[in-house]
Amino acid sequence: MRFLFYIFIVLISCLPVAADIPAAYVDIGFGARPMGMGGAYTALSNDINAMFWNPAGMTFIQGSQVTAMYTKQFGLIPYGFAAYGGQFYGNYAGLGFITSGNDVLRETTFLASYAIKFFIPYIGTTRLGANVRYRRSSFGNNQDGGEFRSQGDASGFGVDAGVLWVLNPKTSFGIFGRDLFNAMYYNNTTRDVSYSESIPRTLVFGLARSIRQGAFLTLDWEQALYSDTFNKVHVGTEIQVFQLIFLRGGFWQNVEGDINRNYSAGMGLNYTARRVAVQFDFAYLFNDLANTPRVSLTVFYK
């Protein structure tokens, strides 16, 4: 545990804190493994990435795990995240954070996760998990913005919840609600204006199926919750080769309106030595605007 905690601190110190163009709070898909599978990860979540995709899946972690990811979305906006979690007094817990932006607009999200599992007669083992998010942002701190630039800050919170069932040895089903309860409070010091707003909620249903040892097919359905949004489907696959290499692919698209399909491909390399395993994951997302690579490093300690 102490060894993993030290790695977590080192990974945090290596994350980027500067950017060319900032971005709003938006879920771009965190973790090279999930995004290599087209973002279809709600029901397969079985590692530290579950914190961002379905915290109920953290109950599959044996020992402790730490991970970090970096990407430059569309070649413009750098994002980084790090997370640490594992078994905690008979249940499961984790901490993580996401960072993006620069002095024009800098955004940071801290997450605390907790997950449990228990048996229900006629239903089986039920896995539940939740996140509490604390968000903090600042804007207008760039000196080249002129004396009339908008300056201020914002803070807020969000609550996620997820559930996951293993229906049989080959099939699992999950549900994840992101930002089910949330609010952001803004303070514009230049104009002496304060206001609040909500971050859009997301509801996802996922199905994962093992087609053979080390090979999975996954499907996520992202339910539209607002009149100006569309339902989306995510499809992915992962195949393990020689116990060392993972090959992944997937796509996602809206199912109404003008179809906008995006593809992804990825791979992972795993090295295990006694009680410690190190895994490097890479994903490449194809998009009409700009293609985006993602890289992740995860350390497992049993």
N, C-alpha and C positions, 0 to 999 in steps of 0.2 A: 504493500500500500504506500509506504513512504517513497519507494523507488518510483512508482507511478506519479506520485504527487510532484516530485522534483522534475520529472519530464514535463508534466503539465505546466509548471511555472516557466520552464525553458521555452516551450512552444508558444506560450503567451507572449514572451518577450520578443519573439521573432516575427509576430504578425505585423502586417503593414498598418501604418497610421496616417498615411498620406495618400491623396488621390488626385486625379486630373479633373474628374467631374463627379459630383456627389449624387446619391440616389435617395429616394424616399424609402420609408420602411416598407419593404416588400420581400416576400419569400421567394428567393431566386432558386431554391433547391440546394440544400447544404449536404456535403458529403459526396466524394467522387464515386463511391460504390452505388448509392441509390440513384444518382443522376446518370450513371452509366447504364442503368436499367430503365431509363425513360421516366424516372420519378415514380415508378410503381413499387412502393416499398412499405405501404401501410400494414400489410399482413405478414410480410417477411421480416420486419424489423426484429433483429436478434442480436444487435451489438450496440455500441455507444451511439451510433447514428440514430437509434430509436428516439433519442431525446428530441430530435427535430421532426420525426416522421410519425411516431406513435410511442409515447413514453411507456405504455404498457409492455412493449417489447424489451425493455431493460431487464425484465425478470428472466431473460435467457442468459444474461451475462454470468459467466463463471469467473470469480475472482474480481479483477479490476481492469479497466480499459481507459486509455487516454487517446484522444485524436485531435488533429488539427487539419484545417483545409484552407487553401488559398485559391482565388480565382479573380480574374479581371473581366467582369461581365461585359460582353460585347466589345472587349478590348478597351473599355473606357473606365469602368467603375470597379475598383478593387474591393473585394470582400474577403474577410478572414473570419474563421471561427475556431474555437478550441473547446473541448469538453472532457470531463473526467467523471467516471461513475463506476458503480459496481455494487457488490453486496454490502448491506448496511444493517446490522443488528437484526438479521433474519429477513429483511426486506431489501429494497434496492433504492439507491439515491444517486444523484449526480448534479454537477455544476457545469455551466457552460456560458460562453458569451460570443456575440457576433459584433463585428466592427466594420464600418465602411465610412467613406467620405473624407473630406479635408476641411480646411478652415472656412470654406464657403458654407458647407453643411456637413457636420460630423454626427454620426449616429452610432449608438452603442446599445446593445441589448444584453442583459444578464438573465440567465435562466437557472432556476432551481427545480429539480425533478424528483419525484418520488413514485415508486411503483410497488405493488403487492400482487400476490397470487393466492388463490384459495379455491377449494373444491365445492361445487354445487351439485347436489344429487340430480341425476338425469340430464345435466348440462355438461358437467365435467369441470376441468380446471379453467378458471376465469382469471384473466390478468388485467389489472387496472393500473393506469398511470396518469399523472397530471404534472403540468409545468406551471410555474408562476414566473412571469416575465416582468422585469423592470427595464424600462426604456428611458434613455437620456439622449438628448441631442442639443447641439448648439449651431447657430448660423450667423453669418455676417462677420466673422472674425478675420476675413481676408483684408489685408491692408490696401490692396489694389482695387477694392470695391467702391471707393469714393466715400465722401463724408455723409452722403444721403442713403447709403446702403441700409437695408433692413438688418437689424441685429437683435438677437435674443436667444432664448433657449426653450426647451420643452422637456417634459417628463411624463411618464405614464406607466400603466401596468397592463398585463394581459394574463388570462388564464386559459390553458389548454387542457384537454382531457381525452384519454383514449382507452379502448378496450380491445382485447385480443383473445380469440379462442382457437385452440388447436382442435379442429373438428375430428381428425383422424391422423394417423402417423404421416400422411402425405399432404394434408390440406389444412390451411389455417385461414381465418377470417378476422378482419380488424376494422375498427371504426375510429376515426380521429377527428376531433373538433379543435381547430386552431383559433385562438382569440375569441372564445365563446363569450367571455366577459372582458371588456377592455375599455380604456379611455386614454386620451392624450391631452395634456394641458400645455398650451403655448403661451409664451410671454414675449411680445415684441416690444423691446425697450425703446427702439427708435420712434415708434408711433404711439407708445404707451397704450398698447392694446393687448388684452388677454382673452383667450377663447379656448374652447375644448372641442374635440371631435373624436370619432371612433375609427378604429382600423377595421377594414372589412373582415368578417368572419369567414372561415373555410370549413367545410364538412366533407370528409373523404371516406369512402367505403373501399376496402381492399380485400383481395383474394389471392392466395399464394398456393401453388401446387408443385410438389416434388415429382418430377417425371422419371428420375432415377437418382442414384446416390450422387450428391454433389451437383445436381442440375435442377433448376427451378424455372417455372413460368409464373409471372405475377401480373395482376390486373388491378388498377385503381380507378374508381369512379369519383370524380370531383363534382359534387352537387352544386349547381348554381343557387345562390341564396338571394340574389338581387336581380331586379328587372333588367339591368343593363349588362348582365354577365351571362355566360353560356356554360352548360354542362361540359365537362372535359373527361376524356378517357386517357389513361396511361397504361402502356403495355411494356413489359420487360422480361428479360431472361438472363440467367447466369449459369455458366457451366464451369465446373472445376476440372482442371487437367493436371494429372500427375501430382496431386496434393499440394502443388506449389503455385499454379497459375489459375486465375479466374478470367474467363472471357464473358463479356456482357454486351447487351444491345437492347435498344428499346425505342419507343416513340410516344408522343403525346399530341393530342389535338382536341379542339372543340368539336362538338357533335351537332351544332346548330349554326345557322348563319353561314358566312364564308369560311370554309374549312381552312384552318391554318395548322399544318402538321409539322412537327419538329422531330428530328431523329437524334439519337445519341449512341455512342459506342464507347466501350471502356474495357479495362483490364486491371487485374490485381496481381501482385507478387507477394507471397507469404513465406517468411523464414521463421522456423520454430527451433528453439534451443532450450531444452528442459522446460522450465515453467514460464518462459518468456517467448512471445511471438511478436514479430514486427511485420506489418503489412503496408505496402505502398499501393495506392489505388490511383488510377488515372481515368478520366472521362473526357470525351470530346463531344460537345453539343453543336449540332448543325442548325443554323438559323438563317433566314433570308437577310436579316440585318447584319449579323456578324457571327462567325463561329466562335465558340468559347471553350477553352480547356479548363479542367479542374484537376487539382492534385490534392491528395490526402495522405497523411501518415498516421497509422494507428498502432499502438503498442498494447498487447494483451499480457496480463500477468495473472497466473493461476496460483 
